[in-house]
Amino acid sequence: MTTTTTNVPEEQRWELRVDGDLAVVAEYRLDDDRITFTHTRTEPDHRGEGLARQLVDAALADARDRGLAVVPECPYVRKVVGEDADLVALVPADDRDRLGL
């Protein structure tokens, strides 16, 4: 099984493909220096394989490398961010309070 993660800015989403087939999508909005993750979807055939986590980890690492503030509106991305203090630090303070981080 070969997985690839790709940012597709023209569609405002990250994609993870397994052997070329789309398996997971993480949608976002990019506003200047702020990325808001809005929805993550895993195709039914790939649920429970840890692929959503792999994709979200890649997207958050890219956001950190680019110096973007992260707003995890998506419940799954919020869960991932909430598990790591370094990721919580990427979320603006006012959004941390609002999102319970």
SEMAR-462554 format. One record per residue: residue in three letters; x negated, y negated, z negated of N, C-alpha, C in turn. Coordinates in steps of 0.1 Angstrom, whole numbers, plus 5000, padded with zeros to 4 digits. Atoms other than C-alpha are relative to their C-alpha. Layout:
! SEMAR-462554
alaXYZXYZXYZ;...
END
This chain:
! SEMAR-462554
met499250125000500050005000499149885000;thr500750124999498649675011500949884997;thr499250115003499949354996499349875004;thr500650134997499448995008500949894994;thr499250125005500548664992499649895009;thr500250114991501048365013500949884996;asn499150125002502248005007500549965014;val499450044987504647905035500649864997;pro499550145004504947525029501149955009;glu499050054991507147465059501450064996;glu498849945005509747695042500149984985;gln500150035014508847575007500250134992;arg499949885008508247924994498650085001;trp501149905000505548184985500650135004;glu499649874996505848525000499050114996;leu500849885001504548864991500550105009;arg499749904990504449125018499350134996;val500549875003503949495013499950075014;asp500249944987502449655044500749935011;gly499450084990503749365064501549964998;asp498650035002507349375051500249914988;leu499750095010508749095030500550074988;ala499649935012509049214994500549904989;val499650095011509248904971499849865006;val500050144996509948534977500149914987;ala499950105011509348244952500249875007;glu499750134993511047924964499649894991;tyr500450125008509847584953500449875008;arg500050144994510147204959498749944996;leu501250075003507047004961500349855002;asp499850155000507246634952498749944994;asp501350065004503846454952499250104993;asp501049925008501846614924500850094991;arg499149925009504746824910500650115008;ile499349894993505947174921501150064990;thr498949955007509347294909500450135006;phe499649874995509947664912501550024997;thr498550005001513647714918500650145000;his499349874999514248084925498950105005;thr500949894996512348414928501050125003;arg499249884996513848714946499150115005;thr500649884996512649064950500950095007;glu499249914992513949294977500350134992;pro499649885008515849594962499050115000;asp501049894999513349844975498749984992;his501350035007510549674956500149964985;arg499850045014512049604922499350104991;gly500749925010510149734892498650045003;glu501349974996506849744909498949904996;gly500950115005505349434893499649905011;leu500450084989505249254926500449854998;ala499650145003507148944915499049944991;arg501050065009504648894887498749975008;gln501250024992501748934912500249875009;leu499850124991503348664935500049884991;val499950125009504148424906498649974995;asp501350025005500648464892499249935011;ala500850064989499148374926500549855003;ala499450134998501548074930499649904989;leu500450085011500747944896498549975000;ala501550024999496947984901499849895010;asp500250104989497247784933500549864995;ala499650125006499247514915499049944991;arg501150045009496547494888498849945008;asp501150044992493847474914500249875007;arg499650124993495647194932500349884991;gly499750115010496246994900501449965000;leu498650035000499947014903500750034986;ala499249975011502346984874501050105004;val499149884997504647294872501349984992;val498750005006508347284865500750135003;pro499449874997509647634861501550014998;glu498649995001513347604867500550145002;cys499649864998513547964879499750074987;pro500149935013514148184848498850105000;tyr501149905000511548444859498749924999;val501250085001508848184865499849944986;arg500050055014509748024831499550114991;lys500549895009509248364814498550025002;val501449984998505848414830499249884994;val500750125005504748054821500050014985;gly499850005015506048094785499150114993;glu500949905006503748394780498549964999;asp501450044999500548194785499949854997;ala500150145005499647874766499349925011;asp500650074989497347774795501049965011;leu499050044990500247784819501149904995;val499150105006502547604795499549865001;ala500650135000500047324795500149935014;leu499850064986500747274833501449945001;val498750065000504347184824500049874993;pro500050135006504946814817500850014986;ala499449995013505846764780501549994999;asp498650025000509346634786500750125006;asp499449884995510146944807499850124991;arg500249895010508647174781501150004990;asp498950015010511247054756501350055006;arg498849974993514047074781500250155003;leu500049864996513047424792499850104989;gly500249915012512347564757498650065000;leu501349945000508647614763499149934989;
END
